[in-house]
Amino acid sequence: MIPASLDAVDSTTFAEKTFEVFEMVFDVDGGGSTITVKVSMQRDNTLVIKDLDVEVNNRRSENIENKDDLKDLSPGDSLAANLKIKNDYNNDDDVDINDVEAELTCENDDSIDIQDETLDYGDVAPEDDDTDIFQIDIEDDAPDDDSKCTIELSGKDDNGAFMGESLEFTIEVTRRNHDISVRNI
């Protein structure tokens, strides 16, 4: 039986992982010779990212999967990243995932303004999903550069087991040499 509080993912990498739960020692010949066996288990991760849709300037929308590139962006663009999450426990299990948060971080963040870097989903009931939005603005003076971004989703179930997932994507800003920004007339 899997211990109730066994984490489903590594709390720093968000990768699913096996965890050592105990050791068994066997006496092989009755004379003191033993064999030790370490027993590891992996819990199913039930807190998942179901969907990430990014709207660019309220005009076009792109579905983003892990390791995708968000291309054809320009300085001054505004992004709305709609993140849908789900508690994959069954209703029969009756296990909430508590204090669910999603955190967005980006490299080269001086060119990107994230209005709220952490989304708070609260407690999510079994089989429920929830959606919230990261608002991202690309600075007017952003250079022609790529920014690797990571969303880390995390929470603990009613048993205290850590659940979560991460998703990486790249924001590709293309500054054209003829781009002009008029701020005041």
N, C-alpha and C positions, 0 to 999 in steps of 0.2 A: 504494500500500500504506500502511495506517495504521501509524505508528510504534508499536512495542510498548509504550512507556512513556507514550503519550498518555493524559491523564486523561479519564475519562468524564463527570465533573461538576465544577463549580466547587467548590473546597475550602472556601469560606465560606458559600455559599448552598445548596449541594447540588443546584442546578439543572443539568440536562443542558445542555451548552454546546458550541459549536464553538470550536476553538482553532486559531490560525494556526500552520501547520507550516513554510511556506517562502514565498519570493517568486520569481516567474519574471519575467525581464526579456527583452522581445522587441525586436529591432531591426526597425522597421517599414519603413524605406525605404533602408537601407544607408548613410544619410548621418548617422547619429547620433541620429535621432529614435527614442525608445524608449517602450514601454508596459510598465508594471510591473503584474503581477497577483499579488495575495496569495492564497494557497491555504490554505483552512481545512478542517478535518476534524472529524467528531464520532465518538467511539467509543461503542459500545453500553455502557450501564451494566449490569453483571451482578450487582451486590450490591443486592438489593431487599428491602423489607419486604413479606412475603407476607400477614401478618394481625396485627391487634391486637384482642384480646378482653379486655375489662375486667370482672372480677367485682367486684360491690359487696356487701360484708359476707357473702361466701360464699352469697348468696341469688340474685342475678340477674346475668346476664351480657349485655354489649352488645358487638357488633362495631363497632369504630371505624374509620372511613375518614378520609382527609385532610380537615381543616376541620370535622369533626363536633363536636357539643356533647354532653357527658356530663351529662345533666340529672337533676333530682330527687335531688341529693345533700344531705346534712345534715352539720352539725358532728359529729365523732366517727365518721364513716363510714370504713371501711377498704377500699382498692381493691387488687386484684391485676391488674396490666396484663401480660398474656401476649403477648410480642412474638415472632412467628415471622419469621425471615429466611431468605433463600435465595441461594446462589451459582448464577446462571443460566448459567454456562459449561457446555458439554456435556462429558461424560466424555471424548470424543475430543480435546477441546482440552487436557485435562490441566493446567488452570490453577487453582491454589488462590487464594483471597483470604485474605490474612494479616492478623493483628492486628485482627480485626474487633471493633468496639466500638459500642455504642449508648449515647448520653447523653441523659438526660431533664432538661430545665429547665422551670421554671414561673414565671410572673410571680406576684406576691403570695405568694412562697414562705415567708413567715413564718406563713401559715395552712395550709401544706401541708408535711408531713414525708415526704420521699422517703428510704427506708432506704438504698438504694444508687443514686446518680445515674448510675453507669456500669455497664453490663453488658459483660462480656468474653466474647466467643464464641470467641476464639482464631483458629485457621486453619480455613477452611471449604472443603471439597473441592468439585469440580465436581458440580453437580446435587444437592448436599446442602442440607438445611435444618436449622435449629436453633431451639429455643425457650427463652427465659429470661423471668424475671418481675421487673418493677418493683413493689415494695411501696410503696404510697402511703397515708398516713393524713391525714385532714382533722382539723385541731386542734379540740378541743372548743369553743374560743372563736373559731373562724373566723367572720368577718362574712358577711353576705349579699352575696356578691361572686362575680365570675367570675375564673378564672385561666387564661390562655392558656398551653398547654404545647407543647413541641416535642421530638420525638425525632429525633436526628441519628445515622444509621447510617453508619459509615465503615470502610474498609479499603483495602489496596493489594494488587493481584494480583501474581503471581510476576514480572511484567515491570516492576513499580514504578508501574503506573497507578493513580491514585486513583479509587476507586469509592464510591458511597454514595447515600443517599436521606434525605429528611426527611419527617416527618409531623407536622402540627399538629392539636391538638384543644383544646377548652375544657372545663374543669371548672366547672360551675355549682353553687355552694353556695347553698341557700335556707335561711335561718334564719327559722324561724317564731317569732312573738312569744310563743308558749306553750311553746317548747322549754325544758326543764329538764334539767340535767345533775347527777346525784348522784354525787359522787366518793368520799365517805366517810360511813360511818354510825357 
